[in-house]
């Protein structure tokens, strides 16, 4: 008997209340796997744009520094 068959057999022996709990747990497992996939996608995007983000931040700091120097000169 495969694991899937065993689980299906055991589900047949459960009452309505227990089946609700199983359904909630299945929904949780699906949500959890979807969340980890989303996290992996975000990590991929982060690494893809990290260099560009750093360059933009450094360019912004140069502009900020120049603006402060001009303000101090006034």
ABEGO torsion letter per residue (X at the ends): XBAAAAAAAAAAABBAAAAAAAAAAAAAAAAAAAAAAAAAAAAAAAAAAAAAAAAAAAAAAAAAAAAAAAAAAX
